[in-house]
Amino acid sequence: MKCVELNKKGNFDRWDQDLLTELRDIKVNDDISDEGLIYQDDGLKVSVIGLESYERYPFRIFSNDFNLICLTGGVALSRSSNGQISLLIFEKGENLPFHVNNTTMINDLQNIGESPLVFGLIEFSLNKETDHYFANIIQQIMLAS
């Protein structure tokens, strides 16, 4: 993934007021994470996120480490609760691990390309050893497809 910072952390001057309101009103119990859910147990949640051209996935709270696997490739914008706005360029098959490090991360994702953008999302509430094990399995699956 290539990442271009469009707006620096701490700067909300360029943000749309509706996005600021959505971010302010997000609650920990607002769980939209079941959208696209394929599998879930005590330590693992697997989802598929599909975004049509210019569609936006709303702000979401991540409190567990996760892997994002881009199944199509494409271009997106992501806004973070710290004010940062990033342009993200994904290659098909990329597997990107994100480590939340016992805090929370709040981001949205908007497809700004002309083609659909599809991701696999694997969230872990397990230890790092298990996280690494599952990440290796995911990578093998992606190489086989």
N, CA, C and O of each residue as an XYZ file, in Angstrom:
580
protein
N       0.849     -1.169      0.000
C       0.000      0.000      0.000
C       0.893      1.230      0.000
O       1.871      1.316      0.743
N       0.540      2.153     -0.830
C       1.198      3.456     -0.817
C       0.275      4.409     -0.076
O      -0.941      4.395     -0.271
N       0.866      5.237      0.777
C       0.081      6.168      1.593
C       0.634      7.578      1.409
O       1.824      7.824      1.602
N      -0.251      8.492      1.033
C       0.114      9.895      0.883
C      -0.701     10.700      1.894
O      -1.931     10.697      1.853
N      -0.011     11.385      2.796
C      -0.699     12.183      3.806
C      -1.221     13.463      3.159
O      -0.452     14.262      2.624
N      -2.548     13.646      3.217
C      -3.182     14.829      2.644
C      -3.469     15.889      3.701
O      -3.569     17.076      3.389
N      -3.598     15.462      4.936
C      -3.900     16.364      6.043
C      -3.174     15.851      7.278
O      -3.265     14.668      7.606
N      -2.467     16.716      7.951
C      -1.657     16.315      9.104
C      -2.498     16.031     10.343
O      -3.601     16.552     10.505
N      -1.941     15.186     11.213
C      -2.558     14.896     12.503
C      -2.795     16.205     13.257
O      -1.970     17.119     13.224
N      -3.946     16.272     13.938
C      -4.263     17.441     14.757
C      -4.903     18.587     14.011
O      -5.320     19.562     14.636
N      -4.999     18.505     12.683
C      -5.565     19.593     11.897
C      -6.940     19.171     11.359
O      -7.041     18.321     10.474
N      -7.979     19.778     11.906
C      -9.343     19.464     11.472
C      -9.943     20.587     10.631
O     -11.132     20.544     10.315
N      -9.148     21.590     10.261
C      -9.643     22.753      9.522
C     -10.255     22.390      8.175
O     -11.204     23.042      7.740
N      -9.733     21.364      7.506
C     -10.197     20.986      6.169
C     -11.302     19.936      6.200
O     -11.737     19.462      5.151
N     -11.754     19.574      7.387
C     -12.769     18.535      7.521
C     -14.164     19.108      7.270
O     -14.466     20.236      7.659
N     -15.002     18.312      6.617
C     -16.415     18.625      6.427
C     -17.127     18.535      7.776
O     -16.846     17.633      8.566
N     -18.038     19.457      8.040
C     -18.736     19.496      9.331
C     -19.535     18.212      9.594
O     -19.608     17.769     10.740
N     -20.128     17.610      8.572
C     -20.882     16.362      8.758
C     -19.975     15.226      9.235
O     -20.383     14.411     10.063
N     -18.751     15.170      8.718
C     -17.803     14.143      9.154
C     -17.359     14.380     10.599
O     -17.200     13.432     11.367
N     -17.164     15.639     10.959
C     -16.803     15.958     12.347
C     -17.924     15.569     13.305
O     -17.665     15.059     14.396
N     -19.161     15.810     12.900
C     -20.313     15.437     13.730
C     -20.396     13.927     13.868
O     -20.607     13.418     14.969
N     -20.232     13.202     12.764
C     -20.255     11.731     12.808
C     -19.161     11.199     13.739
O     -19.401     10.298     14.541
N     -17.979     11.758     13.622
C     -16.859     11.328     14.465
C     -17.144     11.630     15.939
O     -16.885     10.796     16.806
N     -17.670     12.802     16.215
C     -17.980     13.192     17.598
C     -19.051     12.294     18.208
O     -19.009     12.000     19.402
N     -20.006     11.860     17.395
C     -21.148     11.094     17.903
C     -20.922      9.582     17.938
O     -21.792      8.842     18.396
N     -19.767      9.115     17.461
C     -19.524      7.674     17.459
C     -19.438      7.170     18.898
O     -18.858      7.816     19.771
N     -20.027      6.007     19.116
C     -20.037      5.401     20.447
C     -19.414      4.017     20.370
O     -19.526      3.329     19.356
N     -18.761      3.620     21.446
C     -18.081      2.322     21.482
C     -19.053      1.191     21.195
O     -18.663      0.194     20.588
N     -20.296      1.314     21.610
C     -21.275      0.248     21.418
C     -21.891      0.234     20.024
O     -22.608     -0.705     19.680
N     -21.624      1.261     19.214
C     -22.116      1.276     17.835
C     -21.307      0.268     17.041
O     -20.197      0.570     16.602
N     -21.847     -0.919     16.854
C     -21.067     -1.982     16.228
C     -21.566     -2.244     14.821
O     -22.435     -3.089     14.604
N     -21.007     -1.510     13.866
C     -21.328     -1.776     12.467
C     -20.410     -2.857     11.924
O     -20.478     -3.215     10.748
N     -19.543     -3.378     12.804
C     -18.549     -4.345     12.356
C     -19.158     -5.681     11.942
O     -18.457     -6.512     11.364
N     -20.442     -5.913     12.219
C     -21.069     -7.157     11.796
C     -21.472     -7.120     10.318
O     -21.875     -8.136      9.752
N     -21.360     -5.953      9.709
C     -21.644     -5.839      8.292
C     -20.592     -6.632      7.511
O     -19.394     -6.392      7.662
N     -21.028     -7.554      6.696
C     -20.110     -8.376      5.911
C     -19.458     -9.499      6.702
O     -18.508    -10.125      6.232
N     -19.967     -9.756      7.906
C     -19.381    -10.779      8.771
C     -19.527    -12.158      8.138
O     -20.614    -12.550      7.715
N     -18.409    -12.888      8.080
C     -18.402    -14.249      7.534
C     -18.252    -15.268      8.643
O     -18.892    -16.319      8.618
N     -17.397    -14.957      9.627
C     -17.109    -15.902     10.696
C     -16.707    -15.133     11.945
O     -16.050    -14.095     11.864
N     -17.114    -15.659     13.114
C     -16.706    -15.058     14.374
C     -16.674    -16.109     15.471
O     -17.570    -16.946     15.580
N     -15.611    -16.047     16.292
C     -15.559    -16.816     17.527
C     -14.941    -15.906     18.585
O     -14.848    -14.696     18.377
N     -14.519    -16.469     19.716
C     -14.013    -15.643     20.804
C     -12.743    -14.864     20.461
O     -12.473    -13.831     21.073
N     -11.970    -15.337     19.507
C     -10.696    -14.694     19.232
C     -10.505    -14.184     17.830
O      -9.464    -13.604     17.524
N     -11.495    -14.386     16.954
C     -11.302    -14.082     15.545
C     -12.617    -13.627     14.925
O     -13.674    -14.204     15.181
N     -12.535    -12.600     14.117
C     -13.693    -12.127     13.372
C     -13.249    -11.889     11.937
O     -12.289    -11.154     11.701
N     -13.938    -12.503     10.970
C     -13.598    -12.388      9.554
C     -14.775    -11.740      8.833
O     -15.909    -12.210      8.918
N     -14.484    -10.648      8.120
C     -15.514     -9.909      7.390
C     -15.016     -9.585      5.993
O     -13.816     -9.611      5.721
N     -15.962     -9.279      5.111
C     -15.642     -8.768      3.780
C     -16.299     -7.400      3.656
O     -17.484     -7.233      3.944
N     -15.506     -6.428      3.223
C     -16.001     -5.068      3.024
C     -15.937     -4.771      1.542
O     -14.866     -4.832      0.938
N     -17.073     -4.450      0.951
C     -17.124     -4.077     -0.458
C     -17.605     -2.650     -0.593
O     -18.637     -2.279     -0.033
N     -16.863     -1.849     -1.334
C     -17.230     -0.452     -1.554
C     -17.353     -0.187     -3.050
O     -16.402     -0.363     -3.811
N     -18.525      0.231     -3.444
C     -18.713      0.639     -4.835
C     -17.951      1.947     -5.066
O     -17.478      2.575     -4.119
N     -17.840      2.342     -6.313
C     -17.150      3.576     -6.646
C     -17.736      4.750     -5.849
O     -18.944      4.986     -5.883
N     -16.891      5.466     -5.148
C     -17.209      6.656     -4.332
C     -18.033      6.348     -3.073
O     -18.459      7.271     -2.379
N     -18.258      5.082     -2.777
C     -18.955      4.714     -1.547
C     -18.008      4.859     -0.355
O     -16.796      4.689     -0.481
N     -18.587      5.175      0.800
C     -17.797      5.394      2.018
C     -18.250      4.454      3.122
O     -19.445      4.305      3.376
N     -17.284      3.823      3.774
C     -17.519      3.008      4.971
C     -17.357      3.942      6.160
O     -16.303      4.560      6.308
N     -18.377      4.064      7.017
C     -18.337      5.079      8.087
C     -17.243      4.810      9.125
O     -16.609      3.755      9.130
N     -17.044      5.791      9.997
C     -16.056      5.651     11.059
C     -16.321      4.392     11.866
O     -17.462      4.028     12.152
N     -15.243      3.758     12.214
C     -15.324      2.504     12.956
C     -14.232      2.474     14.004
O     -13.112      2.920     13.754
N     -14.550      1.954     15.168
C     -13.580      1.834     16.255
C     -12.929      0.460     16.179
O     -13.612     -0.564     16.193
N     -11.608      0.448     16.099
C     -10.838     -0.790     16.156
C     -10.138     -0.833     17.503
O      -9.395      0.085     17.852
N     -10.371     -1.895     18.259
C      -9.678     -2.040     19.541
C      -8.806     -3.289     19.565
O      -8.109     -3.548     20.545
N      -8.847     -4.057     18.487
C      -8.019     -5.262     18.359
C      -7.129     -5.141     17.129
O      -7.450     -4.421     16.183
N      -6.015     -5.851     17.155
C      -5.169     -5.921     15.967
C      -5.975     -6.533     14.823
O      -6.892     -7.323     15.051
N      -5.625     -6.161     13.594
C      -6.347     -6.705     12.448
C      -5.455     -6.742     11.223
O      -4.444     -6.045     11.147
N      -5.845     -7.564     10.272
C      -5.224     -7.615      8.954
C      -6.263     -7.155      7.944
O      -7.430     -7.542      8.006
N      -5.819     -6.330      7.020
C      -6.658     -5.874      5.927
C      -6.068     -6.460      4.658
O      -4.902     -6.218      4.344
N      -6.863     -7.229      3.927
C      -6.401     -7.870      2.706
C      -7.180     -7.265      1.549
O      -8.404     -7.386      1.482
N      -6.467     -6.617      0.641
C      -7.132     -6.005     -0.503
C      -7.324     -7.056     -1.582
O      -6.353     -7.604     -2.104
N      -8.565     -7.333     -1.913
C      -8.882     -8.389     -2.870
C      -8.962     -7.884     -4.307
O      -8.969     -8.686     -5.241
N      -9.024     -6.550     -4.499
C      -9.201     -6.007     -5.839
C      -8.140     -5.010     -6.268
O      -7.841     -4.916     -7.458
N      -7.575     -4.279     -5.355
C      -6.729     -3.141     -5.693
C      -7.605     -1.921     -5.912
O      -8.780     -2.048     -6.257
N      -7.038     -0.745     -5.714
C      -7.786      0.478     -5.919
C      -7.246      1.635     -5.103
O      -6.165      1.561     -4.519
N      -8.035      2.721     -5.077
C      -7.627      3.965     -4.427
C      -8.711      4.386     -3.443
O      -9.900      4.343     -3.758
N      -8.286      4.796     -2.239
C      -9.244      5.182     -1.205
C      -8.714      6.364     -0.406
O      -7.521      6.666     -0.414
N      -9.639      7.019      0.283
C      -9.312      8.023      1.296
C      -9.629      7.428      2.650
O     -10.608      6.698      2.801
N      -8.798      7.741      3.639
C      -9.088      7.336      5.008
C      -8.892      8.529      5.917
O      -7.885      9.233      5.838
N      -9.870      8.745      6.781
C      -9.799      9.806      7.775
C      -9.649      9.166      9.142
O     -10.287      8.154      9.434
N      -8.813      9.751      9.972
C      -8.547      9.215     11.299
C      -9.038     10.185     12.364
O      -9.099     11.393     12.134
N      -9.385      9.653     13.524
C      -9.874     10.488     14.616
C      -8.828     11.488     15.103
O      -9.161     12.408     15.850
N      -7.569     11.325     14.693
C      -6.540     12.281     15.082
C      -6.416     13.440     14.093
O      -5.548     14.299     14.247
N      -7.287     13.466     13.074
C      -7.307     14.545     12.091
C      -6.618     14.205     10.784
O      -6.821     14.892      9.782
N      -5.810     13.162     10.776
C      -5.065     12.808      9.573
C      -6.004     12.304      8.480
O      -6.921     11.524      8.734
N      -5.753     12.768      7.267
C      -6.448     12.268      6.078
C      -5.380     11.724      5.149
O      -4.394     12.402      4.859
N      -5.578     10.488      4.677
C      -4.571      9.836      3.838
C      -5.194      9.330      2.548
O      -6.328      8.852      2.530
N      -4.433      9.443      1.475
C      -4.754      8.812      0.199
C      -4.055      7.462      0.206
O      -2.843      7.393      0.412
N      -4.804      6.392     -0.017
C      -4.270      5.035      0.044
C      -4.389      4.375     -1.326
O      -5.462      4.368     -1.930
N      -3.291      3.826     -1.804
C      -3.284      3.129     -3.081
C      -2.959      1.670     -2.800
O      -1.868      1.347     -2.331
N      -3.912      0.791     -3.089
C      -3.795     -0.633     -2.783
C      -3.527     -1.445     -4.038
O      -4.076     -1.168     -5.105
N      -2.681     -2.443     -3.894
C      -2.457     -3.434     -4.941
C      -3.300     -4.672     -4.621
O      -3.498     -5.007     -3.453
N      -3.782     -5.331     -5.636
C      -4.548     -6.566     -5.439
C      -3.692     -7.589     -4.690
O      -2.540     -7.830     -5.050
N      -4.273     -8.190     -3.641
C      -3.600     -9.233     -2.879
C      -2.758     -8.746     -1.717
O      -2.194     -9.564     -0.989
N      -2.654     -7.437     -1.518
C      -1.859     -6.938     -0.387
C      -2.476     -7.353      0.941
O      -3.693     -7.292      1.120
N      -1.628     -7.774      1.863
C      -2.034     -8.156      3.218
C      -1.362     -7.172      4.170
O      -0.139     -7.175      4.306
N      -2.156     -6.331      4.826
C      -1.614     -5.268      5.657
C      -1.972     -5.493      7.115
O      -3.141     -5.378      7.481
N      -0.991     -5.811      7.962
C      -1.271     -5.964      9.390
C      -1.302     -4.607     10.079
O      -0.460     -3.750      9.809
N      -2.271     -4.412     10.968
C      -2.381     -3.195     11.769
C      -2.372     -3.599     13.235
O      -3.158     -4.444     13.664
N      -1.481     -2.989     13.990
C      -1.370     -3.282     15.418
C      -1.882     -2.082     16.200
O      -1.313     -0.992     16.140
N      -2.962     -2.302     16.932
C      -3.620     -1.234     17.682
C      -2.893     -0.969     19.007
O      -3.020      0.113     19.580
N      -2.138     -1.952     19.489
C      -1.296     -1.799     20.681
C      -2.067     -1.381     21.933
O      -1.706     -0.412     22.601
N      -3.124     -2.118     22.238
C      -3.897     -1.937     23.475
C      -4.513     -0.549     23.608
O      -4.706     -0.071     24.726
N      -4.828      0.110     22.490
C      -5.548      1.380     22.515
C      -6.749      1.231     21.585
O      -7.285      0.132     21.445
N      -7.167      2.291     20.965
C      -8.196      2.222     19.936
C      -7.757      3.040     18.730
O      -6.923      3.940     18.826
N      -8.338      2.700     17.612
C      -8.064      3.393     16.361
C      -9.419      3.639     15.713
O     -10.221      2.713     15.593
N      -9.683      4.860     15.298
C     -10.958      5.192     14.662
C     -10.663      5.748     13.273
O      -9.967      6.752     13.122
N     -11.212      5.069     12.257
C     -10.997      5.467     10.864
C     -12.250      5.211     10.046
O     -13.100      4.399     10.413
N     -12.347      5.925      8.924
C     -13.325      5.584      7.906
C     -12.554      5.175      6.661
O     -11.323      5.203      6.655
N     -13.262      4.797      5.616
C     -12.619      4.404      4.365
C     -13.580      4.735      3.232
O     -14.745      4.337      3.256
N     -13.085      5.464      2.245
C     -13.925      5.848      1.112
C     -13.233      5.486     -0.192
O     -12.101      5.898     -0.444
N     -13.926      4.711     -1.014
C     -13.429      4.354     -2.336
C     -13.540      5.584     -3.223
O     -14.643      6.081     -3.449
N     -12.428      6.077     -3.724
C     -12.471      7.244     -4.614
C     -12.128      6.858     -6.053
O     -11.934      7.725     -6.905
N     -12.056      5.559     -6.315
C     -11.775      5.073     -7.658
C     -13.050      4.784     -8.425
O     -14.150      4.874     -7.881
N     -12.895      4.439     -9.679
C     -14.044      4.161    -10.540
C     -14.467      2.705    -10.531
O     -15.480      2.359    -11.139
N     -13.714      1.840     -9.854
C     -14.033      0.417     -9.774
C     -14.334      0.037     -8.330
O     -13.875      0.704     -7.403
N     -15.109     -1.041     -8.132
C     -15.366     -1.512     -6.758
C     -14.056     -1.860     -6.044
O     -13.078     -2.271     -6.670
N     -14.062     -1.687     -4.739
C     -12.912     -1.976     -3.881
C     -13.377     -2.979     -2.833
O     -14.336     -2.724     -2.105
N     -12.692     -4.126     -2.758
C     -13.122     -5.196     -1.856
C     -11.960     -5.582     -0.946
O     -10.829     -5.766     -1.396
N     -12.271     -5.701      0.359
C     -11.278     -6.059      1.366
C     -11.759     -7.237      2.185
O     -12.956     -7.393      2.425
N     -10.825     -8.061      2.611
C     -11.052     -9.012      3.680
C     -10.521     -8.369      4.951
O      -9.441     -7.779      4.939
N     -11.256     -8.473      6.036
C     -10.857     -7.888      7.317
C     -10.837     -9.001      8.350
O     -11.858     -9.643      8.598
N      -9.686     -9.228      8.948
C      -9.542    -10.264      9.963
C      -9.108     -9.588     11.254
O      -8.002     -9.056     11.349
N      -9.992     -9.613     12.249
C      -9.709     -8.996     13.542
C      -9.345    -10.068     14.553
O      -9.969    -11.127     14.618
N      -8.325     -9.771     15.339
C      -7.817    -10.715     16.323
C      -7.989    -10.163     17.726
O      -7.639     -9.013     17.991
N      -8.520    -10.966     18.614
C      -8.465    -10.630     20.031
C      -7.661    -11.726     20.717
O      -7.999    -12.203     21.801
N      -6.578    -12.102     20.034
C      -5.717    -13.197     20.470
C      -4.326    -12.661     20.765
O      -4.079    -11.460     20.651
N      -3.435    -13.535     21.137
C      -2.059    -13.115     21.386
C      -1.303    -12.953     20.068
O      -1.776    -13.387     19.018
N      -0.131    -12.330     20.131
C       0.664    -12.039     18.931
C       1.100    -13.299     18.189
O       1.193    -13.291     16.962
N       1.366    -14.378     18.918
C       1.785    -15.623     18.286
C       0.670    -16.161     17.387
O       0.929    -16.590     16.263
N      -0.565    -16.138     17.882
C      -1.705    -16.600     17.095
C      -1.961    -15.649     15.930
O      -2.291    -16.087     14.827
N      -1.810    -14.348     16.173
C      -1.961    -13.342     15.132
C      -1.005    -13.642     13.980
O      -1.417    -13.627     12.819
N       0.249    -13.910     14.281
C       1.258    -14.210     13.265
C       0.898    -15.499     12.512
O       1.053    -15.572     11.293
N       0.422    -16.502     13.237
C       0.022    -17.771     12.635
C      -1.092    -17.547     11.604
O      -1.001    -18.033     10.477
N      -2.143    -16.809     11.990
C      -3.252    -16.560     11.071
C      -2.815    -15.689      9.895
O      -3.265    -15.898      8.769
N      -1.954    -14.731     10.146
C      -1.468    -13.880      9.061
C      -0.734    -14.716      8.013
O      -0.887    -14.475      6.816
N       0.055    -15.688      8.448
C       0.753    -16.566      7.504
C      -0.221    -17.411      6.699
O      -0.021    -17.604      5.500
N      -1.265    -17.914      7.329
C      -2.283    -18.689      6.613
C      -2.972    -17.827      5.569
O      -3.172    -18.264      4.436
N      -3.335    -16.610      5.941
C      -3.996    -15.684      5.010
C      -3.085    -15.428      3.804
O      -3.544    -15.442      2.661
N      -1.815    -15.200      4.061
C      -0.878    -14.936      2.989
C      -0.807    -16.123      2.025
O      -0.750    -15.927      0.811
N      -0.811    -17.343      2.549
C      -0.774    -18.537      1.713
C      -2.035    -18.646      0.854
O      -1.969    -19.021     -0.317
N      -3.167    -18.319      1.440
C      -4.434    -18.352      0.692
C      -4.395    -17.336     -0.445
O      -4.812    -17.634     -1.565
N      -3.889    -16.129     -0.152
C      -3.845    -15.091     -1.171
C      -2.900    -15.479     -2.315
O      -3.189    -15.198     -3.478
N      -1.787    -16.114     -1.993
C      -0.841    -16.526     -3.037
C      -1.430    -17.621     -3.906
O      -1.112    -17.708     -5.092
N      -2.286    -18.458     -3.331
C      -2.887    -19.564     -4.080
C      -4.007    -19.089     -5.004
O      -4.339    -19.770     -5.974
N      -4.594    -17.920     -4.709
C      -5.749    -17.472     -5.522
C      -5.363    -16.669     -6.723
O      -6.231    -16.238     -7.482
